[in-house]
Amino acid sequence: MSTSARRFAEKKIGDQLEKISVVRQAKRLAVYLSIDGEPNLTLTILKAKKRKNIILTPVIHGKTLRFSPLNNKSVLRKNRLGIQEPSTQIFIEPLLLDVVLVPLVVFDNRGTRVGMGAGYYDRCFQFLLSRTSWNKPKMIGIGYEFQRVENIKRQPWDVPLWGAVTEKGIYKFQSGENKK
């Protein structure tokens, strides 16, 4: 994907995210800081700051994922995987998040996602698998339309997405069905 095409797609993704009420109304919004061609969420972060949302970003701690506030005072450093993260020791419990924007390598029409393969998000949000109804946080995958496929074999440890956003649309998943 060319740089101009990627920037255009990122703007469209940001526009799509603004259409989702749970994103706009989230008190605590977790975002990722993009690497390796992942959609950049800077515009979404700026809009969320204007709404006075609390913005958090993942921090890798051993094999676990924690979430730390991201604000104008945040000092960022690269972790061992080369991902920018706040250097603070202040963390918010994952179950207190309202919405989590998750980068995608690929996703399917049932809300199954594949990430970079280390399992951080699946381990962090395992508690969602034991819930009988979606409450929070709502996990929304962020990717490009070319990353959407028909079906991925879901593993028992895979935490499904509540929804996904690409430059082409918003996908909401319930009971294993795509509710675009």
C-alpha positions as CSV (number, residue, x, y, z in Angstrom):
1,M,0.0,0.0,0.0
2,S,1.4,3.4,-1.0
3,T,2.0,6.1,1.7
4,S,-0.8,8.2,0.2
5,A,-3.2,5.3,0.0
6,R,-2.4,4.4,3.6
7,R,-3.0,7.9,4.9
8,F,-6.3,8.1,3.0
9,A,-7.4,4.7,4.5
10,E,-6.3,5.9,8.0
11,K,-8.5,9.0,7.7
12,K,-11.4,6.8,6.6
13,I,-10.9,4.5,9.5
14,G,-10.9,7.5,11.9
15,D,-14.1,8.7,10.3
16,Q,-15.7,5.3,10.7
17,L,-14.6,5.1,14.4
18,E,-16.4,8.5,15.0
19,K,-19.7,6.8,13.9
20,I,-19.5,4.3,16.7
21,S,-21.3,5.5,19.8
22,V,-19.4,3.3,22.2
23,V,-16.2,4.8,21.0
24,R,-17.4,8.4,21.3
25,Q,-18.9,7.7,24.7
26,A,-16.0,5.7,26.1
27,K,-14.7,7.2,29.4
28,R,-11.6,5.0,29.1
29,L,-10.4,4.3,25.5
30,A,-7.4,2.1,25.0
31,V,-5.5,2.6,21.7
32,Y,-2.4,1.1,20.3
33,L,0.6,3.1,18.9
34,S,1.1,1.8,15.4
35,I,4.1,-0.1,14.0
36,D,4.9,-2.0,10.8
37,G,2.1,-0.5,8.6
38,E,-0.7,-0.8,11.2
39,P,-3.3,2.0,10.8
40,N,-2.2,5.1,12.7
41,L,-4.7,6.3,15.2
42,T,-3.4,9.8,15.8
43,L,-6.6,11.5,14.5
44,T,-8.7,9.3,16.7
45,I,-6.5,10.0,19.7
46,L,-6.8,13.8,19.1
47,K,-10.6,13.6,18.8
48,A,-10.8,11.5,22.0
49,K,-8.7,14.0,23.9
50,K,-11.0,16.8,22.8
51,R,-13.9,14.8,24.2
52,K,-12.0,14.5,27.5
53,N,-11.8,10.7,27.1
54,I,-9.1,9.0,29.2
55,I,-6.7,7.6,26.6
56,L,-4.7,4.5,27.5
57,T,-2.1,2.5,25.7
58,P,-0.8,-1.0,26.2
59,V,2.5,-1.6,28.1
60,I,4.1,-5.0,27.8
61,H,5.2,-6.3,31.2
62,G,6.8,-9.8,30.9
63,K,4.1,-11.9,29.1
64,T,1.2,-9.6,30.2
65,L,-0.4,-6.5,28.8
66,R,-1.1,-3.6,31.1
67,F,-2.7,-0.3,30.2
68,S,-1.2,3.1,31.1
69,P,-2.6,6.6,30.6
70,L,-1.4,8.5,27.5
71,N,-1.4,12.2,27.7
72,N,0.7,15.3,26.8
73,K,3.0,14.6,29.8
74,S,3.7,10.9,28.8
75,V,7.3,10.0,28.1
76,L,7.4,7.3,25.5
77,R,10.1,4.7,25.1
78,K,10.5,1.7,22.9
79,N,9.9,-1.7,24.5
80,R,11.8,-4.9,23.6
81,L,9.5,-5.4,20.6
82,G,10.2,-1.9,19.3
83,I,6.7,-0.6,20.2
84,Q,6.4,2.9,21.8
85,E,4.8,2.8,25.2
86,P,4.6,5.2,28.2
87,S,7.4,4.8,30.7
88,T,5.1,5.4,33.7
89,Q,4.2,2.9,36.4
90,I,0.6,3.9,36.6
91,F,-1.8,1.1,35.2
92,I,-5.5,0.7,34.8
93,E,-7.1,-2.8,35.1
94,P,-8.3,-4.1,31.8
95,L,-11.8,-4.8,33.0
96,L,-12.1,-1.0,33.8
97,L,-11.6,-0.1,30.1
98,D,-14.7,0.8,28.0
99,V,-13.3,0.2,24.5
100,V,-10.0,-1.3,23.3
101,L,-8.8,-0.6,19.8
102,V,-6.8,-3.6,18.7
103,P,-4.5,-3.9,15.7
104,L,-5.2,-6.7,13.2
105,V,-3.1,-8.8,11.0
106,V,-6.2,-10.5,9.7
107,F,-9.8,-10.9,10.9
108,D,-12.9,-12.8,9.7
109,N,-16.6,-12.3,9.5
110,R,-17.2,-13.9,12.9
111,G,-14.9,-11.6,14.8
112,T,-11.9,-13.9,15.1
113,R,-8.6,-12.0,14.8
114,V,-5.0,-12.8,14.3
115,G,-2.5,-10.4,15.7
116,M,1.3,-10.5,15.7
117,G,1.2,-13.9,17.3
118,A,2.4,-13.3,20.8
119,G,-1.1,-13.7,22.4
120,Y,-0.9,-10.5,24.6
121,Y,-4.4,-9.4,23.9
122,D,-5.9,-12.9,24.3
123,R,-4.2,-13.4,27.6
124,C,-5.1,-10.0,28.9
125,F,-8.8,-10.3,28.0
126,Q,-9.4,-14.0,28.8
127,F,-12.0,-12.9,31.3
128,L,-14.3,-11.9,28.4
129,L,-14.6,-15.6,27.3
130,S,-16.4,-16.5,30.5
131,R,-19.1,-13.8,30.1
132,T,-22.5,-14.7,28.8
133,S,-23.1,-11.3,27.4
134,W,-20.9,-8.5,26.2
135,N,-20.4,-5.7,28.7
136,K,-17.0,-4.1,28.7
137,P,-14.5,-3.6,27.4
138,K,-15.6,-3.8,23.8
139,M,-12.7,-4.9,21.7
140,I,-12.7,-3.3,18.2
141,G,-10.2,-4.5,15.7
142,I,-8.6,-1.9,13.4
143,G,-7.2,-2.9,10.0
144,Y,-7.5,-2.5,6.3
145,E,-10.2,-4.1,4.2
146,F,-7.6,-6.4,2.5
147,Q,-7.0,-8.0,5.9
148,R,-10.6,-9.3,6.1
149,V,-11.1,-12.9,5.2
150,E,-14.1,-15.3,5.2
151,N,-13.1,-17.6,8.0
152,I,-10.3,-18.2,10.5
153,K,-10.2,-21.3,12.7
154,R,-10.9,-20.0,16.2
155,Q,-8.8,-21.5,19.0
156,P,-10.3,-22.0,22.5
157,W,-8.1,-19.1,23.8
158,D,-9.0,-16.6,21.1
159,V,-11.0,-13.7,22.4
160,P,-13.4,-12.6,19.7
161,L,-13.8,-9.0,18.7
162,W,-17.0,-7.0,19.5
163,G,-16.5,-5.2,16.2
164,A,-13.9,-4.2,13.5
165,V,-13.3,-1.1,11.5
166,T,-11.6,-0.7,8.1
167,E,-11.5,2.1,5.6
168,K,-14.5,0.4,3.9
169,G,-16.8,-0.1,6.8
170,I,-17.8,-1.0,10.4
171,Y,-18.4,-4.7,11.2
172,K,-20.2,-5.7,14.4
173,F,-20.0,-9.3,15.6
174,Q,-22.5,-11.1,17.8
175,S,-23.0,-14.8,18.3
176,G,-20.5,-15.5,15.6
177,E,-22.3,-13.6,12.8
178,N,-21.3,-10.4,11.0
179,K,-23.8,-7.6,11.6
180,K,-22.4,-5.0,9.2
